[in-house]
Amino acid sequence: MRYGLIGEKLGHSYSKEIHESIADYEYEIHPVSKDDFDSFMRKKPFEAINVTIPYKEKVIPYLDGLDENARSIGAVNTIVNENGKYIGHNTDFDGFLYTVKKCGITVAGKKALVLGKGGASKAIIAALRSLGAKSIITVYYKQAPGCLTYEECKRLNPDADIIVNTTPVGMFPDNDSSPIDITDYPSCFAVLDVIYNPLHTKLLKQAESLGITCSGGLPMLVAQAVYASEYFRKIKLYDNEKDYGILIDDLTEKISRLLS
């Protein structure tokens, strides 16, 4: 495998379609079971890969190094063979920043809830922090260090401004589930969901019904793939944000038609 994606369950992935639309290369969807993960990462049978659930943190001990961004986040979604050294990067960070900017959401001085504590949540927390969020609360389904449960969060943070879902709750085929009831947070003005299949999760549908600015995960997915592709090929596509935006928007529209 030259380029591709590893994760435990990848039947829902559209990364192949996205990457092969970015440039002329073959991109392989390569499920790796938990039992096979250690062997795969020791062999490293790839030139460059993306990493998704549940391996964004677990790949780190197998790498020769991390860039500054991935190191500060503590999670990796892109690995590249750089002169025989396998280096970890994190393009989820920039993908999320792109989505926030695209939606016109002001984060500075606001209270944000991040649902879930996996690798994606780490990148999003770092991005929210970089945008000047006043406070960031991690919400988890059970007691865990540094997290509030959903019941604790509802009681203590009804004034939350922004909600970001990084959990798989609501992902196809579990379309009728939602991780949170937005009406418990009357100050909320923005909801972002990293899920992209379906395009409109139950959470997003509720946000839309309440007139709240919202976005699914497809723009983030496409944006992080564009940035990952640059690492794969060791190039810089553009020297301005406008051209990146045009490419990401075009690819987002293309993939949304496949999902509709």
Secondary structure, DSSP 8 states (H G I E B T S, - for coil): --EEEEES--TT--HHHHHHHHSSS-EEEEE--HHHHHHHHHH---SEEEE-TT-TTTTGGGSSEE-HHHHHHT--SEEEEETTEEEEE--HHHHHHHHHHHHT---TT-EEEEE--SHHHHHHHHHHHHTT-SEEEEEESS--TT-EEHHHHHHH-TT--EEEE-SSTT-TT-TT--S--GGG-TT--EEEE---SSSS-HHHHHHHHTT-EEE-SHHHHHHHHHHHHHHHHT----SSHHHHHHHHHHHHHHHHHHH-
